[in-house]
Amino acid sequence: MNPFKKWPISPEQASEWSIRHDALFWTISALTVVFTILVGVLILGFAIRYRRGSTADRRGAFDHHNGLEALWSIIPLILAIGIFVWSTLLFIEARKMPKDAMEVFVVGKQWMWHLQHMNGIRENNELHVPVNTPIKLTMISQDVIHAMYLPDFRAQFHVVPGRYTELHFTPIKTGRFKMLCAMHCGTSHSEMVGFVYVLSKRDFASWLDNGGNRYKPKPITLAERGKQVWESKGCGGCHGAKDTVRGPSLVGIYNSQRAMADGTTVKADADYLRWSIVQPYRLITKGYEPTMPVYQGQMSEEDVLGLIEYIKGSSNQSTPGVKAPVAPTVRVPADWPPSAPRNATQTANEELSSGATQAQQVPTKE
């Protein structure tokens, strides 16, 4: 039984860099332990043997030995030079940004991380990346000095106001990994918690196709797309099952006759519904003021078509929409999130931090 599986003494090795980093770290740690024990044992042994009142023979004592001095000088020197060369090569590798990396821009602020992909997808306190792909973070701070710290990738660098800094890593396994701030940046520094989600290449492609929203199922039908638009725009807040002072009900509206504020009557066909969405002030329903937002230029024609199809399905229901099959959940890695030991600090950071929403809304596996 390996006790370190239950109580790990170091973060998971989730990147290529972490393996080489740990090799150097544990080598230095082992040398420190060996020399500490060696010196400690010698001190303790000599202290006991030559303590005051002991019968040890002290005749012929000498204060110089060229062989011993060479031994304890040359061996540590060789080890120190070896560690210096090894660590220097790793440092150069860590600071040399890969040319073929996927770039993500990062803005640190009190107390959260804003991240933006090159295709325009934005994330807060979360970063989704594909496995086995070099990732380059270009970072800047909006206020004080922060430090991007990815313990499972053994990656860390300062995020400062006024200039860009860079950090890179290559994840080698899928899962969910901590994204922290390693610089004391204010009163809520410990709550600046986020996560890096490493996905397979196929899952990452699906995540991109879904607009970077793993909580939103990818629509299957046009009506399901309209349902997503209806919910994302909050249409139900004004257009409910019955007419309200905020807006008329859209239940059974399709192809019905609608009385307008100017005294005319209009058939609520697809054209009427479209104009009511993109330019609602053009056709005002009798008894209502022009208060609906204008969605022209704010919504694609595909979204408008989907929304119309969703409203058309309200003929036999108490609220707009059709009874479409539930879209499948977004596919995620089997180990997302991976099980890991939790202590009180981790629990507080995950449940009480500014990234608590993301931490708690982990998608369901298929």
Secondary structure, DSSP 8 states (H G I E B T S, - for coil): --HHHHS-SS----BHHHHHHHHHHHHHHHHHHHHHHHHHHHHHHHHHHT-TT-----TT--S--HHHHHHHHHHHHHHHHHHHHHHHHHHHHHHS--TT-EEEEEEEETTEEEEEETTS-EEESEEEEETT--EEEEEEESSS-EEEEEGGGTEEEEE-BTS-EEEEE-B-S-EEEEEEE-S--STTGGG--EEEEEE-HHHHHHHHHTTT-TTS----SHHHHHHHHHHHTTGGGTS-SS--SS----TT-TT-EEEBTTS-EEE--HHHHHHHHH-GGGS-BTT--S-S---TTTS-HHHHHHHHHHHHTTTTSSSSS------------TTSS------HHHHHHHHHSTTHHHHH------
